[in-house]
Amino acid sequence: VGLFAQVEEGRAITTVGEKTLLGNGVGSLSVPANTFQVGDSYHFKIGGILTADGTGGTPTEINFRIKNGLNVIAESGAIKFNSVSGTGWEIELDFTISQIGSRGVLFTNGDLSYIEDGARELSGFVFESVLDIDTTVDSVLDVTAEFVTINTGDSINSVNSVLYKTY
């Protein structure tokens, strides 16, 4: 069941600081309080364009976060990019509610992938977490990027994102 589909490109991030990657879409990234059930599972995919010029001696560093409200449910940590020129990137995640209530539990796994200039191999990061989640309050999904170090001309945006319920 489709829950959200991005229909406008996300605004390009070109400065330091954490900012949302998501563009406007149809549907919703919100789940009302007390709606989750044990076993509810979701798949989320977001991708876009990244330019990072870390060839001048200072690699560009970006931290990706997937959030439920203010709570971080998956985080990449600062990933160093040496040279990425207008290439695609993608984050793909699965979430499962294993316990509900004020001390609910959320299982998350997924990956971030990209290809650096001149490389023929996929690079990336794997997300895995088991976190507390309060299912008695509204949940709102967000994906952010934060340039930890940035070089002139660096930018990232999202072009497409889709959230759907798998179980």
Phi, psi and chi 1 to 4 in degrees:
 res  aa     phi    psi   chi1   chi2   chi3   chi4
   1 VAL       -  120.1  176.3      -      -      -
   2 GLY   -71.5  134.5      -      -      -      -
   3 LEU  -113.7  -31.5  -59.7  174.9      -      -
   4 PHE  -153.9  140.0  175.6   82.9      -      -
   5 ALA  -139.5  124.5      -      -      -      -
   6 GLN   -71.8  133.2 -177.3  173.7  -37.8      -
   7 VAL  -120.9   -3.3  -64.2      -      -      -
   8 GLU  -132.4  141.8  -66.6  178.7   10.5      -
   9 GLU   -58.7  143.7  -75.7 -171.6   50.8      -
  10 GLY   -71.2  151.8      -      -      -      -
  11 ARG   -61.8  137.1 -143.4  172.6  -53.0  159.4
  12 ALA   -66.3  133.1      -      -      -      -
  13 ILE   -94.9  124.8  -61.4  171.4      -      -
  14 THR  -133.6    9.4   58.9      -      -      -
  15 THR  -133.8  164.5   59.4      -      -      -
  16 VAL   -67.1  160.4  -65.1      -      -      -
  17 GLY   106.8  151.5      -      -      -      -
  18 GLU   -79.3  128.5 -177.3  179.9   16.9      -
  19 LYS  -141.2  150.8  -62.8  171.2 -176.2   69.4
  20 THR   -67.5  144.3 -172.0      -      -      -
  21 LEU   -94.5  -15.8  -80.4  164.9      -      -
  22 LEU   -74.5  140.0  -64.0  167.7      -      -
  23 GLY   -96.3  174.1      -      -      -      -
  24 ASN   -65.3  150.6  -68.7  -34.6      -      -
  25 GLY  -152.1 -176.4      -      -      -      -
  26 VAL  -107.7  151.6  -64.8      -      -      -
  27 GLY    89.5 -153.5      -      -      -      -
  28 SER  -147.3  147.8  177.4      -      -      -
  29 LEU  -103.6   13.9  -68.0  167.6      -      -
  30 SER  -108.4  143.7  -60.8      -      -      -
  31 VAL  -123.2  120.4  176.1      -      -      -
  32 PRO   -63.6  155.6  -20.2   31.1      -      -
  33 ALA   -53.3  144.8      -      -      -      -
  34 ASN    60.6   25.2  -60.3  -52.0      -      -
  35 THR   -99.2  -33.9  -57.0      -      -      -
  36 PHE   -59.2  145.5  -75.5  122.3      -      -
  37 GLN  -123.4  152.8  -61.4  -64.3  -45.3      -
  38 VAL   -57.6  130.0  171.7      -      -      -
  39 GLY    96.3  -13.6      -      -      -      -
  40 ASP   -54.0  128.0  -79.0   -5.2      -      -
  41 SER  -130.9  143.2  -62.2      -      -      -
  42 TYR  -134.2  150.2  -59.1   85.0      -      -
  43 HIS  -122.1  133.4 -175.8   79.9      -      -
  44 PHE  -131.4  134.6 -179.0   71.6      -      -
  45 LYS  -135.5  132.1 -165.4  170.9 -167.5  174.9
  46 ILE  -139.4  141.4 -178.5  171.7      -      -
  47 GLY  -151.0  163.5      -      -      -      -
  48 GLY  -170.4 -153.4      -      -      -      -
  49 ILE  -118.7  136.1  -55.9  -62.8      -      -
  50 LEU  -128.0  132.7  169.0   64.5      -      -
  51 THR  -126.0  121.6  -64.0      -      -      -
  52 ALA  -142.4  117.5      -      -      -      -
  53 ASP  -107.3   89.8 -177.8   13.7      -      -
  54 GLY  -101.1   20.6      -      -      -      -
  55 THR   -79.9  -13.0   58.5      -      -      -
  56 GLY   -83.8   14.3      -      -      -      -
  57 GLY   105.2  -19.5      -      -      -      -
  58 THR  -117.2  102.8  -55.5      -      -      -
  59 PRO   -61.6  143.7  -17.0   27.4      -      -
  60 THR   -71.0  137.2  -62.1      -      -      -
  61 GLU  -124.6  130.5  -67.6 -179.3  -80.5      -
  62 ILE  -128.2  137.2  -56.7  174.2      -      -
  63 ASN  -110.7  122.0 -172.4    6.4      -      -
  64 PHE   -98.1  137.9  -66.0   88.7      -      -
  65 ARG  -133.1  137.5  -67.7 -178.0 -175.8   95.6
  66 ILE  -109.3  127.8  -64.2   80.7      -      -
  67 LYS  -127.1  148.0  -59.7  171.8  100.9  175.4
  68 ASN  -112.7   97.8  173.3   30.3      -      -
  69 GLY    65.0 -125.9      -      -      -      -
  70 LEU   -89.1   -9.3  -62.4  175.6      -      -
  71 ASN   -84.7  127.4  -60.4  -45.3      -      -
  72 VAL   -81.6  121.5  176.3      -      -      -
  73 ILE  -103.0  -15.9   57.6  176.3      -      -
  74 ALA  -157.8  140.7      -      -      -      -
  75 GLU  -147.4  138.7 -176.4  171.6   10.1      -
  76 SER   -84.7  -24.8   67.4      -      -      -
  77 GLY    76.6  173.1      -      -      -      -
  78 ALA   -71.8  111.3      -      -      -      -
  79 ILE   -96.4  130.3  -63.3  175.9      -      -
  80 LYS   -89.8  131.3  -67.2 -179.0 -178.9 -177.7
  81 PHE  -117.3  124.2  -64.2   92.8      -      -
  82 ASN   -86.7  -48.4  -68.7  -46.4      -      -
  83 SER  -156.4  108.3 -178.7      -      -      -
  84 VAL  -135.0  114.1  179.5      -      -      -
  85 SER  -113.0   94.4  -58.4      -      -      -
  86 GLY    61.8   37.2      -      -      -      -
  87 THR   -98.2  161.2 -167.3      -      -      -
  88 GLY   -78.5  150.6      -      -      -      -
  89 TRP  -134.9  158.7   63.3  -89.5      -      -
  90 GLU  -152.9  138.6  179.5  178.3   86.6      -
  91 ILE  -118.0  131.4  -65.4  174.7      -      -
  92 GLU  -129.4  126.1 -167.0  163.5   -0.6      -
  93 LEU  -134.7  150.4  -64.6  162.4      -      -
  94 ASP  -123.5  138.3  -68.3  -64.9      -      -
  95 PHE  -125.4  141.4  -47.6   97.8      -      -
  96 THR  -137.5  132.3  -61.8      -      -      -
  97 ILE   -85.0  117.7  -58.8  -66.6      -      -
  98 SER  -104.4  -12.9   68.9      -      -      -
  99 GLN  -154.5  141.1 -173.4  173.8  -39.0      -
 100 ILE  -111.4  169.9   58.0  173.7      -      -
 101 GLY   110.2 -172.1      -      -      -      -
 102 SER   -67.7  -19.8   60.5      -      -      -
 103 ARG  -117.7   47.2  -58.5  -94.9  -49.4  144.4
 104 GLY   -68.9  169.5      -      -      -      -
 105 VAL  -131.9  136.8  177.3      -      -      -
 106 LEU  -122.1  124.1  176.3   68.9      -      -
 107 PHE   -95.5  134.7  -65.0  158.9      -      -
 108 THR  -134.8  136.7  -57.5      -      -      -
 109 ASN  -146.6  153.9   70.8  -71.9      -      -
 110 GLY   172.4 -167.3      -      -      -      -
 111 ASP  -152.3  156.1   55.7   77.9      -      -
 112 LEU  -114.6  131.0  160.3   69.2      -      -
 113 SER  -136.2  151.1   54.3      -      -      -
 114 TYR  -164.1  167.7   61.0   92.1      -      -
 115 ILE  -125.6  124.6  -63.5  177.1      -      -
 116 GLU   -76.6  154.5  -68.5 -152.3   36.5      -
 117 ASP   -54.1  137.1  -69.4   -8.2      -      -
 118 GLY    79.4   -9.1      -      -      -      -
 119 ALA   -91.3  152.5      -      -      -      -
 120 ARG  -114.5    7.0  -68.5 -169.2  163.9  165.0
 121 GLU  -116.7  146.7  -63.0  175.2   -3.3      -
 122 LEU   -74.5  135.8 -154.6   54.6      -      -
 123 SER  -114.6  163.2  -64.1      -      -      -
 124 GLY   169.4 -158.0      -      -      -      -
 125 PHE  -149.6  144.3 -179.4   84.8      -      -
 126 VAL  -108.3  132.9  173.5      -      -      -
 127 PHE  -100.1  133.2  -60.9   94.5      -      -
 128 GLU  -148.0  133.9  -69.9 -177.8   15.6      -
 129 SER  -159.3  154.6   64.7      -      -      -
 130 VAL  -127.6  113.8  176.9      -      -      -
 131 LEU  -130.7  154.5  -61.5  170.0      -      -
 132 ASP   -71.7  143.0  -66.5  -21.9      -      -
 133 ILE  -142.8  135.5 -178.5  174.7      -      -
 134 ASP   -91.7  104.6 -175.7   -7.7      -      -
 135 THR   -84.3    0.9   64.5      -      -      -
 136 THR   -88.2    1.2   66.6      -      -      -
 137 VAL  -123.3  161.8  -61.6      -      -      -
 138 ASP   -59.8  142.6  -67.2  -13.9      -      -
 139 SER  -114.5  133.7  -68.1      -      -      -
 140 VAL  -131.5  120.9 -179.9      -      -      -
 141 LEU   -83.3  137.6 -176.2   66.3      -      -
 142 ASP  -144.7  151.0 -168.0   14.3      -      -
 143 VAL  -126.3  126.8  179.5      -      -      -
 144 THR  -123.5  159.5   65.8      -      -      -
 145 ALA  -129.1  143.4      -      -      -      -
 146 GLU  -132.2  115.6  176.7 -175.2   12.0      -
 147 PHE   -70.9  115.9  -81.5  106.3      -      -
 148 VAL   -83.8  -45.1  179.0      -      -      -
 149 THR  -127.9  145.3   58.7      -      -      -
 150 ILE  -140.2  146.8 -169.0  167.8      -      -
 151 ASN  -117.5  160.0  -66.3  -70.4      -      -
 152 THR   -55.5  130.7  -57.4      -      -      -
 153 GLY    91.2   -6.4      -      -      -      -
 154 ASP   -68.8  141.4  -71.9   -4.8      -      -
 155 SER  -161.3  155.5   68.8      -      -      -
 156 ILE  -146.6  143.3 -172.8  168.2      -      -
 157 ASN  -149.7  171.1   78.4  -33.2      -      -
 158 SER  -108.2  145.1   67.6      -      -      -
 159 VAL  -111.0  -32.7  175.2      -      -      -
 160 ASN  -149.0  141.3 -171.9   35.4      -      -
 161 SER  -150.3  144.6   61.9      -      -      -
 162 VAL  -141.8  134.3  178.5      -      -      -
 163 LEU  -121.5  130.4  172.9   67.2      -      -
 164 TYR  -143.8  156.8   56.5   93.2      -      -
 165 LYS   -88.6  129.9 -172.2  170.9 -178.2 -178.0
 166 THR  -102.8  -21.6   57.9      -      -      -
 167 TYR  -153.0      - -175.4   83.1      -      -
